[in-house]
Amino acid sequence: MWDGLSLYLWERIKMITGKQIREFRELRGLSLRGVAKFCEISPQLIGQVETGVKPITNYNYWQIINGINKAFAAKQNKESE
């Protein structure tokens, strides 16, 4: 699954914490469900990652961050119509 370069890069990526993910999401006025619509992770798991109940994985991290970005873009598009 991991090649040498991917593992090397993963070990050096500084991810934000679950608490910071929540702040990032809330600053954009997004709900857990709204973000979950744009990623392959349930709202429950997103909440568990944000509160530290579940550890964040590389996959979860990128799914959530991309979900927040996509949900925010969709929100901005709706507001500009």
C-alpha positions in Angstrom: 0.0 0.0 0.0 2.7 2.5 0.9 5.8 2.9 -1.2 8.9 4.4 0.3 8.4 7.9 -0.9 4.7 8.0 0.3 5.6 6.8 3.7 8.5 9.3 3.9 6.2 12.2 3.0 3.4 11.0 5.3 5.7 10.9 8.3 6.7 14.5 7.6 3.3 16.0 6.9 2.1 18.1 9.8 -1.6 17.6 10.1 -3.8 19.8 12.2 -5.5 18.3 15.2 -9.2 17.2 15.5 -9.9 20.4 17.5 -8.4 22.5 14.7 -10.4 20.7 12.1 -13.6 21.5 14.1 -12.6 25.2 14.2 -11.8 25.2 10.5 -15.3 23.7 9.8 -17.2 26.0 12.2 -15.4 29.1 10.9 -16.9 28.3 7.5 -20.4 27.8 9.0 -20.5 24.1 8.0 -22.3 21.3 9.8 -20.9 17.8 10.2 -23.6 16.5 7.9 -22.8 19.2 5.3 -19.2 18.2 5.2 -20.0 14.4 5.2 -22.0 14.9 2.0 -18.8 15.8 0.2 -16.6 13.0 1.5 -16.7 9.3 2.2 -16.8 9.6 5.9 -19.9 9.7 8.1 -20.8 12.7 10.2 -20.4 10.5 13.3 -16.8 9.7 12.4 -16.0 13.3 11.6 -17.3 14.3 15.0 -15.3 11.5 16.7 -12.1 12.7 15.0 -12.8 16.3 16.0 -13.3 15.4 19.6 -10.3 13.0 19.7 -12.5 9.8 20.3 -11.1 8.3 17.1 -7.5 8.8 16.0 -7.1 10.6 12.7 -5.7 8.6 9.8 -4.1 9.9 6.6 -7.3 8.9 4.7 -9.7 10.5 7.2 -7.6 13.6 7.4 -7.7 14.2 3.6 -11.3 13.2 3.3 -12.4 15.6 5.9 -10.3 18.5 4.7 -11.4 18.0 1.1 -15.0 17.7 2.3 -14.8 21.0 4.2 -13.3 22.7 1.1 -15.9 21.3 -1.2 -18.8 22.0 1.2 -17.6 25.6 1.6 -17.3 26.1 -2.2 -20.9 24.7 -2.6 -22.1 27.1 0.1 -20.4 30.1 -1.6 -21.9 29.2 -4.9 -25.4 29.0 -3.5 -25.0 32.4 -1.7 -23.8 34.1 -4.9 -26.8 32.9 -7.0 
